[in-house]
């Protein structure tokens, strides 16, 4: 009897060990395999966990693909955003990534490319030639001339929201075309007792992302940052950039903002605009939905920062970043690679982009907007579709971004001059080389 119990115990232990090993392999391995029915299985990690409109549209698109391609199974792991970022870095170090990987552009994509973990989409990128006609939208996912993902959405970071009724009271039925006219409008609003522009720069990024990214482009042109970082032919100490920083200082000095603009955040500055305390705010496209929801009867106008005399940039350009994309594991070959490519071609289709637009999300696709989207989103899409300018914090190294974020705040407080900030930025860039 004792011998029987020992044998039984050993059998149970062996079974548990086999089960544990099987479960661990499935969870940690980034490799996929065909099942017994001859279907192709592709593993896919993404952050589509919360029930946001974009996540719902994305999950629906995956299900649609599998229904239309019964021979391909997309095995998803939906991982919360913060956990995903950690998991991606950890698994990338051990080259244990899935077949399909949700990625972010620019500085976050580069380590995956440099490590040889993802492969270019150059063989299939022509699939989107007629859908994404503005090629600026693809640049964020290009490294060394190769395309590594297709963007799902586009986020302009610098749009002027204005109250049409409040501007009309001081004699403006149209938004000013030039910076000089814009300053006159600011003076009239201030004289009337209204806050001209709501600003919340407590976290420091707003003056960088929503202000200097576009104002800088007006003065320097869109190739400025690339030239500063890559060729060195242009520098932050150039006159045009210093003048761009000087515009932010000028706006602060003339009282264009609420007095506590360095003490409140961007959500609070949005509240100042919604409540009618401020006539304008310069913010990203992310504020359109909240403003329309909170103030449905407000007569809202949308504009770009006006043209600056002597500037080298295109006055129709707006700073913008693209949203997440999906990259293909570099180890995929043969039928699995073909299946992954087919998934991307089907996923980023016109129907997906239309579903995003219905949720008031701007997309890179050149498509006819659905009839039921808000007129303000149509206006936003038209306004920001001409030319894309780089966003500073999506382009600069982290250390340099930290300097410009803090420096712009100091410039508005009068504790640093535009020239001093420019010098500090250039010194930081030189150290990177």
N, C-alpha and C positions, 0 to 999 in steps of 0.2 A: 504493500500500500504506500509506504513512504517513497519507494522508488518510482511508483506511478505518479505521485504528486510532484516529485522533482522533474520528471519528464514533461508533465503538463505545464509546469511553471516555465520550463525552458522553451516550450513551443509558443507560449503566450508572449514571452520576451522577444523571440525571433520574429513573430508576426508584427508586434508593435514596432520593432526596429525597421522592418521592411516598409511599413506604412509611413513612418517618419521620414525615411530616406526618399521615398517617392514624392511626398509632399514638398520636401525641401528643394528637390531638383526642379519641380515645376515652378515654384515660386521664384527661385533665384536665377534660373537659366534664361538667357536672352535668346536662345536658339529655338526655332520652331520646326515642326516636322509634319509630314503628310499623314493623314489618318488612314485607316484600313480601307475606307471607301474611295480612296484616290483623291480626296479633296486637299487643296493647298491651304495650310494654316499659317497665318501671319500674326505674330504677337504685336501689340500696339499699346504703348503707354501714353496717357494723356491726363489732363487736369480737369476733365469734365465731370466734376462731382456735384457742384451746386446747381440748382434748377434755374440758372440764368437763361435768357432767351437764346444767347449764342450757344451755350452748352446744349440746350434742347435741340436746336437746329443741327448741331454737329452730330449728336448721337442719332438723330433721325436719319441723317445722311449716311451713316455707317450701316444702319439697318437696311436702308434702301439699296445700298450697294450689294449687300449679301443676298438680298432677295433677287436682285437682277443678275447676280453672279453666284449661283448655287454651288459652284465648284471651289469657291474661295471663302474661307472662314476667317474673320477678323476677331482674334481673341484679345479683348481689351483688359487693361488694368487702369481703372479710373482712380487717380491718386490726388489728394488735396494738394493745392499749389505749393505750399512751403515744404511739405514732405517730398513732393515730386522733385523740387530743386536739389534737395539733399541726396535723394536716391539716384538721380541722374548723375551727379558728380561722383558718387561712390561707385556705382556700377560702371561708369565710364573708365574709371581708373583700372578696373579689372577686365575691361573689354567684355562686359556682360550686359550688353544692351539689347533691347527687343529689335524686331525687324523694322518697325515703324516707330519713330520717336518724335513727340511734340517738342518743338524748339522755338527759341526766341532769336531775333536777328542781332547782327552786330557783334558786340563784345561777348555775348553768351554763346553764340554759334561758333565763333572762331576756335576755341579750344577743341571742339569736336572735330572740326575740319583739320586743324593742325595735328591732332592725334590719329588721323586716318580712320575715324570711327563712322563717318557718314560719307555717302558718295554723291557726286553731282547729278543733277537732273537734266543735263544738257541734251541728252538724247530725246527727251520728251517736252522740253520747255516750249517748243514751237506750238504745242497743243493749245497754249493760252494766247497766241498771237492776236487773235481776233477778239478775245474776251478782255484781256488786260492790255489795252492799247497804249496807256501811259506807262512807259517802261521805267519811269522813276520809281514806281511802286515795287519793282522787282529788285532794285539795287540793294536794299537792306539785307537780302539773302544771297548776295553775290560776294564771293571772296576769290581774289586773284582771277577775276573774269569768269568764274564758274558759278552756276546757279544751284543752290542747295535746298531750297524750299519755295513754296508759293504762299503768299500771305492770305490770311482769311479776311482781315479787315484793315482799315486805315484810320489812324487817329491824328487829326490835325491838333497841334498843341497851342495855336495862337490865333484865336478868332475874337474879333471885337463884337460883343453883345451890347446892343444899345436899346434904350426905351424910346421908341419913335415919338411918343407923346411928349416926353420930357425934352427931347431935342427940338421938337417943333415949337415949344414954348419960348425957346431962346432964338428962334428964327431959322432953324435948320430942318428942311424937309428931306434933305439928302445927306448922306454921310460925307465928310470932307475928303477930297481927293489927295491933298498934299499935307505934309506934316505941319507946315506953317498955318494952314487953315485949321488943322486939328487943334493946334495950340490956342487959336482964337476961340474955338468952341469951348475948350476947357476953361478959359478965362470967363466966358459968359456964363457957363454953368456955375462956376465958383461964385461969381458975383450975385447969382440968383439964390445963393444959399444951399445949393445942391452939391453933394460929393460928385465930382466929375467921373472918377474911375474907382471902383471898388477893388481893393487889393489886399490879399492875405498872404504875406510872405514869411510867416513864422518859421516854416520848415525850409526856407531858403530856395527851394527848387523852382518856385513860380517865376521869379524874375529871370531865371536862366531858361527854363523850358518854354514859357509863354511869352516872354519879352525879348531877351537878347537873341534867341534862336531865329526869330523873324526880323527884328530890328537890325541885328548884325548882318543878316543876309541882304537887307535893303542897301546897306552901305558897302559891304565887301564882295557880294556875289556868292553864288552857291559853291564855288570851288575853293573857297577860302580855307575851310577847316582841313580839307584833304591836302592842300598845299602846305599848310602849317605842319601837319603831322607827318606827311610822307616825303615831300621834296625839300621842304624848308625854304622854298622860294618866297613864301609869304610868312609873316610873323604877327604875333599878337600885338607887337609894338608898332605895327603899321598905323598910319594916320586914320584910315577908314574905320578900323576896329575901335580905336580910342574914341572916335566921334560917335560910334554906336553906343558905347558905354556912357558917353556924355549925354546922350538923349535921355537915358534912364535917370541920370542925375538931374537933368533939367526938369523932367516931369515931377520928380520928387521935390525939387527946390521951389517949383511954382505952385505947389499945393494941389497937384492933380489927384492925389490919393487921400483916402481917409487917414486921419492922424495916427491911428494905431496899426498901420499896414504891416509893420514888422512884428506885431504882437498877436495877430489873429491868423487863422489858417485859410486855405482856399474854400472850404465849405462855408466859413463865416463870411467871406467876401461875396460868395454867391448869395447868401441870405440878404446882404445889404442891397444887392441889385434887385432881388425878387421883391423885397419890401418897398422898393421905391426910394430908399435913402440915397442910392447912387444911380446915376444916369447910364453908366457903362461899366463893363468889366471886360478884361482881356483874359480869356480862359480857353481851355481845350474843348474839343467836340464832346468830351465826356459830360459836360454840363448841360448839354441841350435837353436831354430827357428830363433831368430833375427840374430844370427851369420851366419847361412846358407843363410838367405835372403840378408844380407848386403854384404857377401863375398862368392858368389857361387863358385868361382874358387880357393878359398883358400884350401890348403891341410891340413885339420884339423884332428888331432889325439885326442883321448880321453883316459884318464887313471885315476886310483885312486891314492891317496897319497901313496907313497911307504912304505914298511915295515920298522919299526924302531927296531933296535937291542935292545933286552931286554924287548920288549913290550909284554903285556899279551893279546892283542887283535888279532882278525882275520884280516890278511892283505887284505882279499877280502871284508871286510865290508865297507859299505858306509852309512853315515848319511842320513836319508830320513824321510820325513813326508808324511802321506797319505792325500788325498783330502777330500772333503765333502762326507757325507753319508746321509742316510734317516732313521730317527727313527720313531717308532710307539708310538702313545699316549698310556699311561698306562691305560686309561679308556676304550679302545677298547676291546670288547668281542664278542663272538658268530660269526655270519656271517660276521660282519664288520671286525673283527680281521682276519678271514680266507681270506677275500678279500684283506686286507692290506698285509698279508704275501704272497699271490699269486702275488700281484703287485711287491713286492721286488724281489721275485724269478725270475719273468719275466724281470724286469727292468735291473738288474745286470747280464745280459746274455752275451754270447760270441759275439753276433752281436753288442751289445753296446760297448764293449771293443775294438772291431775291428774298429768301427767308430771313436773312440777316437784316436787310434793309427794312423789312416789315417791323423789325424790333428796334428801329431807329439807330441802326449801326451802319456806319459808312463802310463801303467796300471798294476794293481796287478795280473791280470789273466795270467795263463800259457797257452798261445795260440800261434798258428803259426802266425807270423806277416803277414799282408796283403802284397801282392806282390808290391804294388805301394807306400809303405812308403819309406822314405829316408834311405839309408844305414847307415847314422850316427845315426838315431834313433834305428835301429836294433843293432848297436854297443853299444849304450847307454843302451839299454834294457838288453843286454847280460852282460855288464860290471857291472851293478848295481843289478843283480838278485840273487847274491849269499847269502849275509847276510846284514841285515839292522841294523844300529846303531842308537841310539836315538839322535835326535837333541836337543841341550841344551834348547833353548827357548820354545820348545814344551813340555818339561819335567819339567823344574824348575819353582818354583813360580815366579810371576812377579817381586817381589822385588829382588830376587836373580839374575834373568836374567839381570836386570838393572845394578847390580853390576859387573857382568862378562863382559857385553858389554862395559861399561866405563873403567873397569879395564884392559881389553886387549889392549885398545887404549893407556892407560897410560903406560903399559909395553913396548909397541913399541916406545913410546916417551922417555922412560928412567926415568919417574917420579914415577914408582912403580916397585918393583921386583916381580918375580913370587911367591916368598914366601909370600910377603905381600898381594898379591891378594888372594892366597889360604887361608890365615888366615881370611881375610875379608869375603870371601865366606862362610867359615865354621861357623863363628860367626853369619852370617845372617841365615844360615840353623838352627842353634841351637835355635835362637830366634823364629823360626816357630813352634818348638815342644812344 
